[in-house]
């Protein structure tokens, strides 16, 4: 049977390229995960005991909560921002479009330091926040700000790609038939964004769960207060509690693998149709 148009099977030297890519990716991704899994299995009872401790559960729960908050906030901001950037033309649009990718370009550690200079005790907004009893740095609000910042582009970019792909023909038709702007959004635009929302949500949650640098600097990794799953791993390694660190690292790796599986399902389903 002839192969499908546009697809070719690797032959000759192409197999060497395929093998090299497979070894490269496997060596960087799969082998370290196998080593981590082996380390956990070597002391499974100890890992289970460490992960069920109060500090570990609290740190993991805080990471999940931050991911949920980032998902909601960046979900709303992502849809709104994508509509603005793809459907509107205004002065400064290109600058705003470039700023959206800023969290991807700057170091999370630098991000945490910048927010610390803004919200810290001696920061620009310190004299304003302290009399009001509002604490941002080394507190939960700081963790939220840091996590929302580093995850900002993912939802917006995925939704913007979908909006550009579908165009405005359906929205124009709905408006012609008498639908209001809100009716057009809820009944036409939003349902068409399902794939973009799914991809954006998956990437946002994965990035939020794995954030380390910004939350470490701005949150301080205070045990029982601002210690997230990633900073828990850092503190455990610093204190030579390798069992706790390996266990939490494997939990985050498993969560990332599960999110990757969910990310692949929509594309596989669409290809199967």
C-alpha angles and dihedrals in degrees: 000000000000117000119252116271113269094022126098133179116237113256134181113338090009088072089059090054091048091049092048092050091047092050092046095050093040092049093050099040115016102039095054090049090051090051090050092049091050091051091052094046090051089067105018097154091050092048092049090051092048094049094049092053116113096248093051094048091047092050093048092046091051091053091050091048092050090049090051093049091047090049093054097042096043090042091061093038091045095055093043094044094046091052091050095048096044103034103034133063117202142142110284095022093127091050091050090047090053093047091057089068094049094100088058093052103045127067115259089227090056089047091054092048092050092052090045090056088051102043103022125112091267094030129119094268096035096097089051099045100042097063088050092052092240115145118190107158114072090009139089096272090059091053090050093050093048094048095045090050097053092045097045100102101050101072095037095050095047092049092045090055091053092047091052091049098050095042123196103288096106092044091050090050091051091050090049090054090055103264116150122235091261093047090050091050097047098039103033115015102039097049089052090056094062096107093044091049091050094050093042093048092050093050092044094053093044092050093046093051091050099044113124118148101055095043091046094054099037097034100037095218092257108183111246093009116048101003110126127188093268096046088045087061090049093050092045092054091047089054093044092246092140094162092062092044094050092047095050091044091054091049090054091045090052090049090051091049091050091050090049090054091051089047092055097048098072092051092046091049093049091050091050093056 
